[in-house]
Amino acid sequence: MLPAKDLLSRVEQYKPSGTDAWPKSARGFADVLRRIAPPLRQMGIECRRLGKQGSYGYWEISARENA
């Protein structure tokens, strides 16, 4: 369980060079996670928003057990 801000910082190293199609904020990253959750689920990856605590939205990303 991590805030979108921390998740974004962890995947930042995989950002393709010279692209503008990368989220610029934690909110933008959370929007992307929401949109890609269904295809990730089909691939066996569960991506769930757990709600907010303070000013952070928390997410959980894990491999699905029945995948």
Backbone as XML, in Angstrom:
<?xml version="1.0"?>
<chain id="A" units="angstrom">
  <residue number="1" name="MET">
    <atom name="N" x="0.844" y="-1.165" z="0.000"/>
    <atom name="CA" x="0.000" y="0.000" z="0.000"/>
    <atom name="C" x="0.898" y="1.239" z="0.000"/>
  </residue>
  <residue number="2" name="LEU">
    <atom name="N" x="0.829" y="1.976" z="-1.101"/>
    <atom name="CA" x="1.660" y="3.173" z="-1.242"/>
    <atom name="C" x="0.842" y="4.310" z="-1.826"/>
  </residue>
  <residue number="3" name="PRO">
    <atom name="N" x="1.214" y="5.534" z="-1.497"/>
    <atom name="CA" x="0.570" y="6.670" z="-2.159"/>
    <atom name="C" x="1.003" y="6.742" z="-3.629"/>
  </residue>
  <residue number="4" name="ALA">
    <atom name="N" x="0.155" y="7.302" z="-4.473"/>
    <atom name="CA" x="0.467" y="7.439" z="-5.901"/>
    <atom name="C" x="1.785" y="8.192" z="-6.093"/>
  </residue>
  <residue number="5" name="LYS">
    <atom name="N" x="2.070" y="9.143" z="-5.228"/>
    <atom name="CA" x="3.316" y="9.911" z="-5.316"/>
    <atom name="C" x="4.533" y="8.995" z="-5.210"/>
  </residue>
  <residue number="6" name="ASP">
    <atom name="N" x="4.501" y="8.055" z="-4.276"/>
    <atom name="CA" x="5.622" y="7.121" z="-4.103"/>
    <atom name="C" x="5.704" y="6.126" z="-5.259"/>
  </residue>
  <residue number="7" name="LEU">
    <atom name="N" x="4.542" y="5.661" z="-5.727"/>
    <atom name="CA" x="4.539" y="4.749" z="-6.878"/>
    <atom name="C" x="5.141" y="5.426" z="-8.101"/>
  </residue>
  <residue number="8" name="LEU">
    <atom name="N" x="4.757" y="6.677" z="-8.331"/>
    <atom name="CA" x="5.296" y="7.422" z="-9.469"/>
    <atom name="C" x="6.809" y="7.544" z="-9.367"/>
  </residue>
  <residue number="9" name="SER">
    <atom name="N" x="7.315" y="7.850" z="-8.191"/>
    <atom name="CA" x="8.771" y="7.988" z="-8.047"/>
    <atom name="C" x="9.491" y="6.658" z="-8.270"/>
  </residue>
  <residue number="10" name="ARG">
    <atom name="N" x="8.843" y="5.543" z="-7.933"/>
    <atom name="CA" x="9.464" y="4.226" z="-8.149"/>
    <atom name="C" x="9.538" y="3.839" z="-9.621"/>
  </residue>
  <residue number="11" name="VAL">
    <atom name="N" x="8.550" y="4.241" z="-10.418"/>
    <atom name="CA" x="8.557" y="3.859" z="-11.837"/>
    <atom name="C" x="9.189" y="4.927" z="-12.727"/>
  </residue>
  <residue number="12" name="GLU">
    <atom name="N" x="9.555" y="6.049" z="-12.156"/>
    <atom name="CA" x="10.152" y="7.150" z="-12.922"/>
    <atom name="C" x="11.400" y="6.710" z="-13.689"/>
  </residue>
  <residue number="13" name="GLN">
    <atom name="N" x="12.141" y="5.760" z="-13.144"/>
    <atom name="CA" x="13.365" y="5.297" z="-13.801"/>
    <atom name="C" x="13.085" y="4.585" z="-15.126"/>
  </residue>
  <residue number="14" name="TYR">
    <atom name="N" x="11.839" y="4.161" z="-15.344"/>
    <atom name="CA" x="11.471" y="3.466" z="-16.579"/>
    <atom name="C" x="10.893" y="4.409" z="-17.635"/>
  </residue>
  <residue number="15" name="LYS">
    <atom name="N" x="10.881" y="5.675" z="-17.346"/>
    <atom name="CA" x="10.345" y="6.668" z="-18.284"/>
    <atom name="C" x="11.178" y="6.669" z="-19.568"/>
  </residue>
  <residue number="16" name="PRO">
    <atom name="N" x="10.525" y="6.508" z="-20.718"/>
    <atom name="CA" x="11.268" y="6.567" z="-21.979"/>
    <atom name="C" x="11.837" y="7.975" z="-22.197"/>
  </residue>
  <residue number="17" name="SER">
    <atom name="N" x="13.036" y="8.045" z="-22.696"/>
    <atom name="CA" x="13.634" y="9.364" z="-22.921"/>
    <atom name="C" x="12.954" y="10.046" z="-24.103"/>
  </residue>
  <residue number="18" name="GLY">
    <atom name="N" x="12.799" y="11.339" z="-23.995"/>
    <atom name="CA" x="12.237" y="12.136" z="-25.083"/>
    <atom name="C" x="10.748" y="11.981" z="-25.282"/>
  </residue>
  <residue number="19" name="THR">
    <atom name="N" x="10.012" y="11.623" z="-24.229"/>
    <atom name="CA" x="8.562" y="11.468" z="-24.374"/>
    <atom name="C" x="7.818" y="12.508" z="-23.549"/>
  </residue>
  <residue number="20" name="ASP">
    <atom name="N" x="6.696" y="12.943" z="-24.066"/>
    <atom name="CA" x="5.825" y="13.845" z="-23.314"/>
    <atom name="C" x="4.630" y="13.084" z="-22.748"/>
  </residue>
  <residue number="21" name="ALA">
    <atom name="N" x="4.527" y="11.802" z="-23.069"/>
    <atom name="CA" x="3.379" y="10.997" z="-22.673"/>
    <atom name="C" x="3.605" y="10.317" z="-21.321"/>
  </residue>
  <residue number="22" name="TRP">
    <atom name="N" x="4.155" y="11.033" z="-20.370"/>
    <atom name="CA" x="4.411" y="10.490" z="-19.037"/>
    <atom name="C" x="3.718" y="11.384" z="-18.019"/>
  </residue>
  <residue number="23" name="PRO">
    <atom name="N" x="3.077" y="10.833" z="-17.019"/>
    <atom name="CA" x="2.390" y="11.667" z="-16.019"/>
    <atom name="C" x="3.353" y="12.650" z="-15.352"/>
  </residue>
  <residue number="24" name="LYS">
    <atom name="N" x="2.886" y="13.855" z="-15.182"/>
    <atom name="CA" x="3.725" y="14.897" z="-14.585"/>
    <atom name="C" x="3.456" y="15.090" z="-13.096"/>
  </residue>
  <residue number="25" name="SER">
    <atom name="N" x="2.406" y="14.435" z="-12.579"/>
    <atom name="CA" x="2.054" y="14.581" z="-11.173"/>
    <atom name="C" x="1.497" y="13.265" z="-10.643"/>
  </residue>
  <residue number="26" name="ALA">
    <atom name="N" x="1.400" y="13.186" z="-9.318"/>
    <atom name="CA" x="0.821" y="12.000" z="-8.692"/>
    <atom name="C" x="-0.640" y="11.848" z="-9.096"/>
  </residue>
  <residue number="27" name="ARG">
    <atom name="N" x="-1.354" y="12.939" z="-9.221"/>
    <atom name="CA" x="-2.760" y="12.883" z="-9.641"/>
    <atom name="C" x="-2.875" y="12.341" z="-11.066"/>
  </residue>
  <residue number="28" name="GLY">
    <atom name="N" x="-2.010" y="12.791" z="-11.960"/>
    <atom name="CA" x="-1.998" y="12.281" z="-13.327"/>
    <atom name="C" x="-1.656" y="10.798" z="-13.364"/>
  </residue>
  <residue number="29" name="PHE">
    <atom name="N" x="-0.728" y="10.380" z="-12.513"/>
    <atom name="CA" x="-0.351" y="8.976" z="-12.438"/>
    <atom name="C" x="-1.518" y="8.135" z="-11.919"/>
  </residue>
  <residue number="30" name="ALA">
    <atom name="N" x="-2.225" y="8.638" z="-10.908"/>
    <atom name="CA" x="-3.391" y="7.931" z="-10.378"/>
    <atom name="C" x="-4.467" y="7.795" z="-11.450"/>
  </residue>
  <residue number="31" name="ASP">
    <atom name="N" x="-4.652" y="8.815" z="-12.277"/>
    <atom name="CA" x="-5.612" y="8.731" z="-13.384"/>
    <atom name="C" x="-5.225" y="7.630" z="-14.364"/>
  </residue>
  <residue number="32" name="VAL">
    <atom name="N" x="-3.937" y="7.530" z="-14.655"/>
    <atom name="CA" x="-3.448" y="6.478" z="-15.553"/>
    <atom name="C" x="-3.694" y="5.106" z="-14.921"/>
  </residue>
  <residue number="33" name="LEU">
    <atom name="N" x="-3.398" y="4.963" z="-13.636"/>
    <atom name="CA" x="-3.625" y="3.682" z="-12.963"/>
    <atom name="C" x="-5.097" y="3.278" z="-13.033"/>
  </residue>
  <residue number="34" name="ARG">
    <atom name="N" x="-5.985" y="4.233" z="-12.849"/>
    <atom name="CA" x="-7.420" y="3.946" z="-12.928"/>
    <atom name="C" x="-7.813" y="3.452" z="-14.316"/>
  </residue>
  <residue number="35" name="ARG">
    <atom name="N" x="-7.251" y="4.081" z="-15.341"/>
    <atom name="CA" x="-7.585" y="3.698" z="-16.726"/>
    <atom name="C" x="-7.011" y="2.349" z="-17.123"/>
  </residue>
  <residue number="36" name="ILE">
    <atom name="N" x="-5.822" y="2.021" z="-16.626"/>
    <atom name="CA" x="-5.195" y="0.765" z="-17.053"/>
    <atom name="C" x="-5.509" y="-0.403" z="-16.119"/>
  </residue>
  <residue number="37" name="ALA">
    <atom name="N" x="-6.255" y="-0.185" z="-15.054"/>
    <atom name="CA" x="-6.575" y="-1.268" z="-14.117"/>
    <atom name="C" x="-7.269" y="-2.449" z="-14.794"/>
  </residue>
  <residue number="38" name="PRO">
    <atom name="N" x="-8.281" y="-2.244" z="-15.664"/>
    <atom name="CA" x="-8.927" y="-3.408" z="-16.299"/>
    <atom name="C" x="-7.976" y="-4.255" z="-17.155"/>
  </residue>
  <residue number="39" name="PRO">
    <atom name="N" x="-7.152" y="-3.650" z="-18.034"/>
    <atom name="CA" x="-6.231" y="-4.502" z="-18.794"/>
    <atom name="C" x="-5.183" y="-5.181" z="-17.900"/>
  </residue>
  <residue number="40" name="LEU">
    <atom name="N" x="-4.751" y="-4.504" z="-16.852"/>
    <atom name="CA" x="-3.797" y="-5.127" z="-15.925"/>
    <atom name="C" x="-4.438" y="-6.348" z="-15.266"/>
  </residue>
  <residue number="41" name="ARG">
    <atom name="N" x="-5.716" y="-6.212" z="-14.897"/>
    <atom name="CA" x="-6.435" y="-7.321" z="-14.281"/>
    <atom name="C" x="-6.466" y="-8.531" z="-15.214"/>
  </residue>
  <residue number="42" name="GLN">
    <atom name="N" x="-6.655" y="-8.286" z="-16.508"/>
    <atom name="CA" x="-6.668" y="-9.384" z="-17.478"/>
    <atom name="C" x="-5.298" y="-10.052" z="-17.584"/>
  </residue>
  <residue number="43" name="MET">
    <atom name="N" x="-4.263" y="-9.307" z="-17.261"/>
    <atom name="CA" x="-2.898" y="-9.853" z="-17.303"/>
    <atom name="C" x="-2.503" y="-10.494" z="-15.973"/>
  </residue>
  <residue number="44" name="GLY">
    <atom name="N" x="-3.407" y="-10.471" z="-14.986"/>
    <atom name="CA" x="-3.114" y="-11.094" z="-13.701"/>
    <atom name="C" x="-2.535" y="-10.153" z="-12.670"/>
  </residue>
  <residue number="45" name="ILE">
    <atom name="N" x="-2.681" y="-8.844" z="-12.883"/>
    <atom name="CA" x="-2.159" y="-7.849" z="-11.941"/>
    <atom name="C" x="-3.330" y="-7.055" z="-11.385"/>
  </residue>
  <residue number="46" name="GLU">
    <atom name="N" x="-3.465" y="-7.078" z="-10.076"/>
    <atom name="CA" x="-4.546" y="-6.334" z="-9.417"/>
    <atom name="C" x="-4.031" y="-4.945" z="-9.057"/>
  </residue>
  <residue number="47" name="CYS">
    <atom name="N" x="-4.763" y="-3.934" z="-9.442"/>
    <atom name="CA" x="-4.397" y="-2.538" z="-9.195"/>
    <atom name="C" x="-5.622" y="-1.862" z="-8.580"/>
  </residue>
  <residue number="48" name="ARG">
    <atom name="N" x="-5.566" y="-1.610" z="-7.261"/>
    <atom name="CA" x="-6.738" y="-1.081" z="-6.570"/>
    <atom name="C" x="-6.418" y="0.195" z="-5.816"/>
  </residue>
  <residue number="49" name="ARG">
    <atom name="N" x="-7.341" y="1.136" z="-5.893"/>
    <atom name="CA" x="-7.237" y="2.342" z="-5.081"/>
    <atom name="C" x="-7.867" y="2.030" z="-3.739"/>
  </residue>
  <residue number="50" name="LEU">
    <atom name="N" x="-7.144" y="2.302" z="-2.662"/>
    <atom name="CA" x="-7.599" y="1.957" z="-1.330"/>
    <atom name="C" x="-8.254" y="3.122" z="-0.602"/>
  </residue>
  <residue number="51" name="GLY">
    <atom name="N" x="-8.273" y="4.276" z="-1.231"/>
    <atom name="CA" x="-8.864" y="5.451" z="-0.589"/>
    <atom name="C" x="-7.796" y="6.456" z="-0.191"/>
  </residue>
  <residue number="52" name="LYS">
    <atom name="N" x="-8.253" y="7.493" z="0.477"/>
    <atom name="CA" x="-7.351" y="8.573" z="0.870"/>
    <atom name="C" x="-7.098" y="8.556" z="2.365"/>
  </residue>
  <residue number="53" name="GLN">
    <atom name="N" x="-5.881" y="8.945" z="2.715"/>
    <atom name="CA" x="-5.506" y="9.225" z="4.090"/>
    <atom name="C" x="-4.810" y="10.564" z="4.060"/>
  </residue>
  <residue number="54" name="GLY">
    <atom name="N" x="-5.412" y="11.536" z="4.664"/>
    <atom name="CA" x="-4.860" y="12.881" z="4.582"/>
    <atom name="C" x="-4.977" y="13.380" z="3.157"/>
  </residue>
  <residue number="55" name="SER">
    <atom name="N" x="-3.871" y="13.823" z="2.586"/>
    <atom name="CA" x="-3.905" y="14.351" z="1.222"/>
    <atom name="C" x="-3.390" y="13.343" z="0.192"/>
  </residue>
  <residue number="56" name="TYR">
    <atom name="N" x="-3.153" y="12.093" z="0.609"/>
    <atom name="CA" x="-2.608" y="11.088" z="-0.302"/>
    <atom name="C" x="-3.636" y="10.013" z="-0.631"/>
  </residue>
  <residue number="57" name="GLY">
    <atom name="N" x="-3.684" y="9.627" z="-1.904"/>
    <atom name="CA" x="-4.498" y="8.495" z="-2.332"/>
    <atom name="C" x="-3.620" y="7.257" z="-2.358"/>
  </residue>
  <residue number="58" name="TYR">
    <atom name="N" x="-4.031" y="6.226" z="-1.659"/>
    <atom name="CA" x="-3.225" y="5.009" z="-1.553"/>
    <atom name="C" x="-3.669" y="3.955" z="-2.557"/>
  </residue>
  <residue number="59" name="TRP">
    <atom name="N" x="-2.677" y="3.231" z="-3.086"/>
    <atom name="CA" x="-2.903" y="2.196" z="-4.089"/>
    <atom name="C" x="-2.223" y="0.919" z="-3.657"/>
  </residue>
  <residue number="60" name="GLU">
    <atom name="N" x="-2.783" y="-0.190" z="-4.119"/>
    <atom name="CA" x="-2.171" y="-1.498" z="-3.910"/>
    <atom name="C" x="-2.063" y="-2.173" z="-5.273"/>
  </residue>
  <residue number="61" name="ILE">
    <atom name="N" x="-0.890" y="-2.624" z="-5.611"/>
    <atom name="CA" x="-0.655" y="-3.327" z="-6.868"/>
    <atom name="C" x="-0.016" y="-4.664" z="-6.522"/>
  </residue>
  <residue number="62" name="SER">
    <atom name="N" x="-0.657" y="-5.752" z="-6.978"/>
    <atom name="CA" x="-0.156" y="-7.072" z="-6.649"/>
    <atom name="C" x="-0.543" y="-8.073" z="-7.716"/>
  </residue>
  <residue number="63" name="ALA">
    <atom name="N" x="0.131" y="-9.205" z="-7.715"/>
    <atom name="CA" x="-0.227" y="-10.291" z="-8.624"/>
    <atom name="C" x="-1.496" y="-10.942" z="-8.094"/>
  </residue>
  <residue number="64" name="ARG">
    <atom name="N" x="-2.411" y="-11.245" z="-9.007"/>
    <atom name="CA" x="-3.645" y="-11.905" z="-8.581"/>
    <atom name="C" x="-3.359" y="-13.361" z="-8.265"/>
  </residue>
  <residue number="65" name="GLU">
    <atom name="N" x="-4.015" y="-13.869" z="-7.234"/>
    <atom name="CA" x="-3.761" y="-15.232" z="-6.782"/>
    <atom name="C" x="-4.185" y="-16.276" z="-7.794"/>
  </residue>
  <residue number="66" name="ASN">
    <atom name="N" x="-5.283" y="-16.037" z="-8.515"/>
    <atom name="CA" x="-5.784" y="-17.038" z="-9.455"/>
    <atom name="C" x="-5.267" y="-16.836" z="-10.873"/>
  </residue>
  <residue number="67" name="ALA">
    <atom name="N" x="-4.231" y="-16.003" z="-11.032"/>
    <atom name="CA" x="-3.697" y="-15.741" z="-12.379"/>
    <atom name="C" x="-2.745" y="-16.838" z="-12.802"/>
  </residue>
</chain>
